[in-house]
């Protein structure tokens, strides 16, 4: 091995925090290296700007479909990135299908994925979360022998693994945070009632404000900046000084609605989001939010899919993950406190 190659191997090993021997095994495509370690070494190669040697390019173990909503909401690309990274660690090649208004429907995307002979499919915030949608599409998919996992949504009529955040706990966390800051008029800006995550957030919110003797004020809208703006405007007009939002995009709309009314955030109106994009620390003000455990949920979904793809029966259960309140600058003590 030349001195240049030796130096390059040393750089890669240091970046990946592994031995040079381990880095060499990965770069030469040799077995005996854990999937997570192999992934770390390849990531180091990419970070340092080196080209991966042909021997290190793992042969695909098969295709796995990932069906997600539009990419404009940062939470969806965040999930997709972790899922794709996790799948790649096991040798699977992800195939991304994105549902967009006016574009391909979920059923059309599934049909295209099945035609490509995917080994399994992961659905993120799909029709399984919509209680008005026909769950029979998933029954038929299972009958075709295609394993699948469903993230963010639950339907007892579908026998499959579900991966969800505890939306009730998330809403209650946000309410408790605002209560501790002295807010007594607290509203919820949330998505359409037909979605399971919406209903769970409403249940958690209603219970939390009820325990505090606070009247529940709820506005249903779209999970968008514009939706948050409209819903928050109505809640502010009702006198709310604290607003819990069903997504971070809605929370940004709520901040805009407050400012259009000449109100300062957080000193006159406090806003809490939900999801936690990496960009939230850089918004104005930095957004207080309830963080979805994206990495843990995404990895759980991949592991739940690997089981039936390996021949085991498909699990019929819901894996529920605890969210985390992240306090930043968009919440403060209630006016006059």
Secondary structure, DSSP 8 states (H G I E B T S, - for coil): --HHHHHHHHHHHHHHTS-HHHHHHHHTT-S---HHHHHHHHHHHHHTT----GGGS----EEEEEEE--TTSHHHHHHHHHHHHHHHHTTEEEEEEE--TTS--HHHHHHHHHHTT-SEEEEES-GGGBTTS-THHHHHHHHTT-EEEEES---TTS-SEEEEE-HHHHHHHHHHHHHHTT--SEEEEE--TTBHHHHHHHHHHHHHHHHTT---EEEE--SSHHHHHHHHHHHHHTT-SEEEESSHHHHHHHHHHHHHTT--TTTT-EEEEEE--GGGGGSSS--EEEE--HHHHHHHHHHHHHHHHTTS-----EEEE--EEE--SS----TT-
